[in-house]
Amino acid sequence: MIRIIAVLMLLIPGIVSAYGIKLMRDALFSEFYPIFVHTDVQFVVGLLLFLGGVAFVGGFIVHRDRKKREQAKKND
């Protein structure tokens, strides 16, 4: 059960990052979404979504690796 929750915790930020990439690509090719004021705003929002998702996944992996390393030191 815990592994399923961990996968979901990584899946949601991954989807957010993919949507950020899509927004940046659409801004570069001038596909404008009406919710954004300008394509530059759309690009910046996409960049923030992408960086936020990647940072969360990276932080999750670093936290897990440090936790495993700490447990390995206790067992030695």
C-alpha positions as CSV (number, residue, x, y, z in Angstrom):
1,M,0.0,0.0,0.0
2,I,2.8,2.4,0.8
3,R,4.5,1.8,-2.5
4,I,1.3,2.7,-4.4
5,I,1.1,5.9,-2.4
6,A,4.8,6.6,-3.3
7,V,4.1,6.0,-7.0
8,L,1.1,8.4,-6.9
9,M,3.3,11.0,-5.1
10,L,5.7,10.8,-8.1
11,L,3.0,10.5,-10.8
12,I,1.2,13.7,-10.0
13,P,4.2,16.0,-10.1
14,G,5.3,14.1,-13.3
15,I,2.0,15.0,-14.9
16,V,2.3,18.6,-13.8
17,S,5.8,18.7,-15.3
18,A,4.6,17.3,-18.6
19,Y,1.8,19.9,-18.7
20,G,4.4,22.6,-18.1
21,I,6.4,21.3,-21.1
22,K,3.3,21.4,-23.2
23,L,2.5,25.0,-22.2
24,M,6.1,26.0,-23.0
25,R,5.9,24.3,-26.4
26,D,2.6,25.8,-27.2
27,A,3.9,29.3,-26.3
28,L,6.9,28.8,-28.6
29,F,4.7,27.8,-31.5
30,S,2.2,30.6,-30.8
31,E,-0.7,28.4,-29.7
32,F,-2.3,30.8,-27.2
33,Y,-4.6,29.7,-24.4
34,P,-7.2,32.4,-23.5
35,I,-6.7,31.9,-19.7
36,F,-3.2,33.5,-20.1
37,V,-2.8,37.2,-20.9
38,H,0.1,36.7,-23.3
39,T,2.3,33.9,-24.7
40,D,5.2,35.1,-22.5
41,V,3.0,34.6,-19.4
42,Q,2.1,31.2,-20.7
43,F,5.7,30.2,-21.2
44,V,6.7,31.4,-17.7
45,V,3.8,29.5,-16.1
46,G,4.8,26.4,-18.0
47,L,8.4,26.8,-16.9
48,L,7.4,27.2,-13.2
49,L,5.2,24.0,-13.5
50,F,8.0,22.1,-15.1
51,L,10.7,23.2,-12.6
52,G,8.3,22.6,-9.6
53,G,7.5,19.1,-10.7
54,V,11.1,18.2,-11.4
55,A,12.2,19.7,-8.1
56,F,9.6,17.6,-6.2
57,V,10.6,14.4,-7.9
58,G,14.3,15.1,-7.4
59,G,13.7,16.0,-3.7
60,F,11.8,12.8,-3.2
61,I,14.6,10.7,-4.7
62,V,17.3,12.5,-2.6
63,H,15.3,12.1,0.6
64,R,14.8,8.4,-0.1
65,D,18.4,7.8,-0.9
66,R,19.6,9.6,2.3
67,K,17.1,7.6,4.4
68,K,18.4,4.3,2.9
69,R,22.0,5.4,3.4
70,E,21.3,6.3,7.1
71,Q,19.6,2.9,7.7
72,A,22.5,1.1,6.1
73,K,25.0,2.8,8.4
74,K,22.9,1.7,11.4
75,N,23.0,-1.9,10.3
76,D,26.8,-1.9,9.9
